[in-house]
Amino acid sequence: MAPPFRAEHLGSLLRPKELLEVRAAIRDKGISAEEAGLPEIEKKAVGEVVKLQQELGFKAVNSGEYNRTRFWGLLWDEIEGTIGLQDAEASMFRLYHPDVVSLIEKGRKVFPGESVIAGSKLRHNPSKSVSNLNELRLVQQFVPKNEWGNIKLTMIAPSWFHMRYKQGRAYTKEAYASDAEYFADVAKVYKAELEMLYKAGLRNVQFDDPGMAYFCSKDFRKGWEEDKDNIGTWEDLLDAYINLYNDSISGLPADLHTGIHLCRGNFIGGRHFAEGAYDIIAKKLFEELNVNTFYLEYDTERSGGFEPLRYLPKNKYVVVGVISTKLPQLEDKETTKERIYRAADFVAEGRGQTREEALKSICISPQCGFSTHETGYPLTVDDEKKKLSLVRQIADEIWGEP
C-alpha cells in the first residue's frame, strides 16, 4: 500500500526534554550546535520517535519535526535571494490576516519575530538548501530501505511568505514587478527542491498550509475586500495559489505522493487563529489543486461540516482530522468512527458510490501536529501516545489496512 495510509499523523510530535535543553543552551549561552552536542542528541531523539511511530503502527513515519524549532523549518532561509526580517514594520502586513491579527500586540507597530521577503531574484541552491535533505536522510537511517517511500516529509506552503504581506510587499521592487513574476520563481525553487529530495528517496510530501484555510474565514475575506491596496479579489488570490502549487509540482515523477494540510492555526497553548467551514473553497480546491491528498482539520465546529466532501474527485483522497491535538481529553472511539462514516456518506453522495466504495478514499488522523512550535502545548507525551493509538485502532476497525 502506498501513501496515504489509513492511519496518519500530521508531522510534529512533542519534543523530548533533553533536546529542548540543548537547544536552550545554544540560545542562552551562545555556543555552537556542535559544542552543545546537538547533532548526537537530535539523532538519538529522531531514532526514538521513529521507533515510537513504528511501534504504534504508523507507516508514514517522519522526524517528528525534531530538527525544527517551528513547523515551517528553514527552507525559506536557505533560498537564494531572501531577506530575513526581525520585528518588521506592521505597515508591511495585511492587518486582517489571522496570524498577523493574533501576533501583533496592541500598541506595537511591528510584527514580532522573524519573517522573510524576496530581496532579489529567488533561486534554489542545492549546496545551501540542506535542511529538508538532512532531515530526510536522518529518518532514513532508522527505516529499512524498502520502506523509504513511506517516509513523509512536511514542507511549508509555497505561499507562506506571501499571504501575510500587503500587496507587493512580499518582495522588493528591485526583485519583482508583480506577484506573477514572484510566483513563477517560487514555483521553480519548490520544483527544484522536490526534484533534489526525490533523488534522495523522498516519495511522500505534505505541504502545511494554514493560509489556504484562511480563505474560509469571513473576517479575512471581509478584510481583503476592504483593503483598497489589493489587486483583484480574494478569489483571484486563491486561483493564484492553486496555480502556484500546480506549477511547483507539475512534471514531477508520478510516484511522488503530494498532499496539502489545511490548518486554522495551532500556536503555543493550542491556540487557533481562524474559523470557517470549507464550503466556500471546497469545489475549486478539490477539483483544481493537483495534489493527491487533502489533510483536513475536523476536530471542532470551527471547521464546519462534512458536506464539502461531496466535491472530492474519484482520483483523490481525504485524511479526516477528527482527533484533537489541542485538548488532552481522549475522544470516544465509537463516536469518532461514526464521524468517519458520515464523512464517507458525503463523499459517496458526490460520487454516486456506496459508503464502502467511498471509504477507500478516506483515512483518519489528528487535526494538526502535536507541537508545531518547540514548546508550550497542553498535551503530555502520554496523551499523545493515547491519541495516536486511538487513530490506529479506529483505522484497524474501519479498514483493517495500514
Residue, then its C-alpha position, 0 to 999 in steps of 0.5 A: m500500500a502506498p501513501p496515504f495510509r489509513a492511519e496518519h499523523l500530521g508531522s510534529l510530535l512533542r519534543p523530548k526534554e533533553l533536546l529542548e535543553v540543548r537547544a536552550a543552551i545554544r540560545d542562552k549561552g551562545i555556543s555552537a550546535e556542535e559544542a552543545g552536542l546537538p547533532e548526537i542528541e537530535k539523532k538519538a531523539v529522531g531514532e526514538v520517535v521513529k521507533l515510537q511511530q513504528e511501534l504504534g503502527f504508523k507507516a508514514v513515519n517522519s522526524g517528528e519535526y525534531n530538527r525544527t524549532r517551528f513547523w515551517g523549518l528553514l527552507w525559506d532561509e536557505i533560498e537564494g535571494t531572501i531577506g530575513l526580517q526581525d520585528a518588521e514594520a506592521s505597515m508591511f502586513r495585511l492587518y486582517h490576516p489571522d496570524v498577523v491579527s493574533l501576533i501583533e500586540k496592541g500598541r506595537k507597530v511591528f510584527p514580532g519575530e522573524s519573517v522573510i521577503a524576496g530581496s532579489k531574484l529567488r533561486h534554489n541552491p542545492s549546496k545551501s538548501v540542506s535542511n529538508l535533505n538532512e532531515l530526510r536522510l536522518v529518518q532514513q537511517f532508522v527505516p529499512k530501505n524498502e520502506w523509504g517511500n513511506i517516509k513523509l516529509t512536511m514542507i511549508a506552503p509555497s505561499w507562506f511568505h506571501m499571504r501575510y504581506k500587503q500587496g507587493r510587499a512580499y518582495t522588493k521592487e528591485a526583485y519583482a514587478s508583480d506577484a506573477e513574476y514572484f510566483a513563477d520563481v517560487a514555483k521553480v525553487y519548490k520544483a527544484e527542491l522536490e526534484m533534489l529530495y526525490k533523488a534522495g528517496l523522498r516519495n511522500v510530501q505534505f505541504d502545511d498550509p494554514g493560509m489556504a484555510y484562511f480563505c474560509s474565514k469571513d473576517f479575512r475575506k471581509g478584510w481583503e475586500e476592504d483593503k483598497d491596496n489589493i489587486g483583484t479579489w480574494e478569489d483571484l488570490l486563491d486561483a493564484y495559489i492553486n496555480l502556484y502549487n500546480d506549477s511547483i509540482s507539475g512534471l514531477p515523477a508520478d510516484l511522488h505522493t503530494g498532499i496539502h494540510l489545511c490548518r486554522g492555526n495551532f500556536i503555543g497553548g493550542r491556540h487557533f487563529a481562524e474559523g470557517a467551514y470549507d464550503i466556500i473553497a471546497k469545489k475549486l480546491f478539490e477539483e483544481l489543486n493537483v495534489n493527491t491528498f487533502y489533510l483536513e482539520y475536523d476536530t471542532e465546529r470551527s471547521g464546519g461540516f462534512e458536506p464539502l466532501r461531496y466535491l472530492p474527485k474519484n482520483k483523490y483522497v481525504v485524511v479526516g482530522v477528527i482527533s484533537t491535538k489541542l485538548p488532552q481529553l481522549e475522544d470516544k472511539e465509537t463516536t469518532k468512527e461514526r464521524i468517519y462514516r458520515a464523512a464517507d456518506f458525503v463523499a459517496e453522495g458526490r460520487g454516486q458510490t456506496r459508503e464502502e466504495a467511498l471509504k477507500s478514499i478516506c483515512i483518519s488522523p489528528q487535526c494538526g501536529f502535536s507541537t508545531h512550535e518547540t514548546g508550550y502545548p497542553l498535551t503530555v507525551d502520554d496523551e499523545k501516545k493515547k491519541l495516536s493509538l486511538v487513530r490506529q485502532i479506529a483505522d484497524e476497525i474501519w479498514g483493517e489496512p495500514 
